[in-house]
Amino acid sequence: MRVIAGTYRSRLLQAPRGTSTRPTSDRLRETLFNILQPRIEGSRFVDLYAGTGAVGIEALSRGASHVWFAENAVPALASLRDNLKSLKITRDFTLEDRGTGAMLQLLSKLPAPIDLIFLDPPYESDSEYESTLSFLGSTRGRQLLTPTAIVMAEHSSKAKLSARYGALEHYRLLKQGDAAISFYASPEVTDD
């Protein structure tokens, strides 16, 4: 696993042993960031259920102004911290080690809204997808987001997420192998 492009291009990232952490593949991450590239520079990016931090680190590498990481699984958190340290990333990020719920509370206190949110809960955790996406689509959740914000959820390509979570509508599906990413935004937002 490596950083695909930008400041940290080709630098290796570590993942914990075993199958409890499932990092987003290099290929899927590259395709995702090719889609997002016009929106990354200067963006405020959130990586929920961050695991090794590969997605958020890729955002920083490509010019995001700040990345918020949320992860509470001890082995994944250790890898995330090691990856930030090995790349000498010491600023422009916030790490919340109590998980997604705590991160969403923290984000609600920020003075400026978020541009991009990526979430990648364990594939089998339907309740995590439902609760996080429903919150982000709610009136309170939308206050955390810019009007043109995009919310992306990685999931099993065999799973189908809802077409709508409150104000967030599904508008794009990216599939690669066993993984897929569903894109959500307000109805007027596109990925042009």
N, C-alpha and C positions, 0 to 999 in steps of 0.2 A: 504494500500500500504506500502511495506517495502523493505529494502535492502535485497537481497537474500543471498549473501555470502561475505566473506572477512572481512576486518577490521570492517565494520559497520553492519555486519550480524544481521538480525532481527530487526534493528532499524526502527521505523516507519517514514514514509514520509508524508507530508501534501500536499493536493491539494486544489485549490480554489473551492468554492461551485459552483454548476451549471454545465452546459455541454460545456462551451466555451473552457475548457481545457480537453483534453482526454489523461490521462497518459497511457503509455504502461503498460499493465497488468503485474502483478507479474509473471504469468505463461509464458507469451510470453518473458518477459525479462530474465527469468531463462533459457529458451530454447536458446535464442539468445546468452547468455553468455556461455552456455555450448559449443556451436559451436565455439565461439571466444576465449575460455579459453587459448589455446596455444599461442595466439597472444597478450593477454592483458598485461602481466607483462612487465613493462617498456615502454609500447606503448604511443604514442602521439595521443590522442583521441579527436574528435570533436563531440559535441552534438548540432546540428542545430535544430531550432524550439524546444528548450529544454523543454518548459513547466515547470513542477515541478523540472526538473533536474534529475529525477529518473535514466535514462539511463547513464548519465555522472557520477552521484554519484556511481552507480554500478561499473562503470569502475575504478573509483578511489579506491573504496573499494577492488577491485580485483587486484590492483597493477599497474594501468596506471601511468606513470610518470607525466603526465599533461593532464588536460581536459579543453577544451575551450567550454563554454556554450554560445549560442546565443539565446536570447529571448527578445521580445519587448512588449508583451501583459502584461499590468500592473498587473492583478490578478495573472497570471502565474509567472511573475517575482518576485512578493512578496513571493509566495510559494517557489520558487527556493532559494531566499535569506534566508528565514526562515529555509529551509531544511539544507542548508550549515551551518547556524548558530547553529541549534540544534544539529548537528553532530560534531560541533567544527572543521569544515574543514576551515582552514585559509590560506592554501597554496596549491601549485600545481594545481591551476585552474585560468582561466581567464574568466570573465563574461562580455559579450558584450550586453548591454541593448538597442542597436539601431537595433538589428536584424541580420538576416543572411547576407544580402548584406554587412553590415559594418564588420561582422566577416570575410567574405571572403577577404575583403580588408586587414584586419589585418593579416590574415594568409599569404597573399602574401609577407609580410615583415619579416616573421620569417626566422631565419638562417637555420633551419632544417625542413624537410618535415613531413607531417602527415601520420600516419599508418592506422587509422580507422576513418571513418566519418559515423555518424548516423544522418539521417534527418527524421523528423516526422511533416510535415506541416499539417494544417487542411485537412482532407481527401477530401473535396470538392474543394480544391484549386489546380486544375490542373496546373495552370500557375506557381505556386511555385515549384512543382515537376519538370516541364519542364525546367524552367530557372536554377534551382540549379543543377540538374543532367547534363544538357547540358553544363553549365559552368565547372563543375568538370571533364567532359569528353573532354573539349576543350584543345588545346595546352597550353594555359595560366593556366587553372585549374589543369592540370596534373602536372604542376611545383610545386604545393602545396603538392603533394602526393609522398610517396615513390613508387618505382617500384612495390612493392607487396601490395600496399594499397588496402583496401576493403571499398567500399561505400555501405551503407545499407539504404534503404528507407522503412519506415513503411507506409502502405496504407490500404485502405479497401480491404478485400479479394475479393470483387466483381469488383474492379478496376484492370486494366491490364496496367502496365507501359511498355514503349518501351523496346525492346530487346537490344537496343544499344543507348548510348548517347556519341557521339564522340568516344573516345578510350575506353570507359567503356562498357563492355559487361555483360549482365545479365547471371548469371551462377547458381543461386539457388533461390528457392522460399520456404519460410517457412510460413505456414498458421496455424492459431489457431483461431477458431471462426470467428468473423467478421473482424479480423485483419490479415494482411500478412506483411512479410518483404521480399523485393527483394534485392538480393546481386549482386553487380556490381564490376568488377575489369578488369584489362588489360587481354587480352585473355590467357596469359600464367600463370595467378594466379589461384590457386584452394584453397579449404578450407581444405586441408589435414592437 
